[in-house]
Amino acid sequence: MTTNDSQTRRDCLRALSTAGAVVGGGIVGVSSVSAENESARQDSTTVDPAQIDLEAVCADTEHGAALFCVENDSDRAAHLEWQTVTGDERIEYLDCQTIRVVGDFAEVMVDATFDTESGIGNVFWEFGPVDGCATFNIAEVADIPENSIIKRTDAFREGTPVVPYGGDISADNPAYDACQEEFFGGIVDAASGSAAGETTASTTSAGETTGTERSATACIGGEDDRNELRVPANGTRCFIAAGGDGTVCVDLFAGDERIAAASSAGAVSCPIPVWWLRRGR
């Protein structure tokens, strides 16, 4: 371990001690952000999102933290940034088949549309509760037809009857027509507008989220900070993100483009300080 590596490890241990999460060793890659890294950030335009995988490895619910890993399957190093997802309750469309719900809800229901030879069809699917934030992908549900897209999402608070289009907050897919073009080859279902009184959440694009450059070591991301992460060619780097009392969600960026998102919902439990002491050293 070099002197610089040792310093980074000490800085992280000091910064993370108040959050109850410890980071260090070879498995967790940590880097600093500075103006000198601007050229590296510009190199992120060469990143192929299909060769980058972001995964929540485990979560420490007691400390509101989770370990995420980024795998780079390309032959070039990837200069990326990650950011913890925070803010007011909302529904975001990450793509035609994936949503993210931020807030505390007892149930989330989607209206998934699919095209068949006999005409358009749909299925309502309940994903379950949300504690802080969660990401849901209908492509991972075997009972939903493979070529389905999400038309609408409803989130229900405790005590609210779970019925189609009856959520406490709701969001129509803002790219529903474009998704039909992509999945069905044309528009086969005209999107209807939201009924009066509904709270419709707008999609948040990666370009709307701005980060703050930091000269200190990026160990845990703040609410408004992006944290630099350099992933070597055909390698993996991991980081710990803290997001409050519930599930932790993070976005991964290449330049101004959000190339991946992940949630610690469903991740195996791990008390991060103990886990690091056993495997990080």
Sequence and secondary structure as in RCSB ss.txt:
>XXXX:A:sequence
MTTNDSQTRRDCLRALSTAGAVVGGGIVGVSSVSAENESARQDSTTVDPAQIDLEAVCADTEHGAALFCVENDSD
RAAHLEWQTVTGDERIEYLDCQTIRVVGDFAEVMVDATFDTESGIGNVFWEFGPVDGCATFNIAEVADIPENSII
KRTDAFREGTPVVPYGGDISADNPAYDACQEEFFGGIVDAASGSAAGETTASTTSAGETTGTERSATACIGGEDD
RNELRVPANGTRCFIAAGGDGTVCVDLFAGDERIAAASSAGAVSCPIPVWWLRRGR
>XXXX:A:secstr
  HHHHHHHHHHHHHHTTTT    TTTB   B  GGGHHHHHGGGG  GGGEEEEEEEEETTTTEEEEEEEE SS
S EEEEEEE  SSSEEEEEETTEEEEEEEESEEEEEEEEEETTEEEEEEEE   EEEEEEEEGGG TTS TT EE
EEEEEE TTS   TT  SEEEE TTHHHHHHHHHSS  S      TT  B     GGG      SSB SS  TT 
 EEEEE TTEEEEEEEE SSS  EEEEEETTEEEEEEE TT EE  HHHHHHHHT 
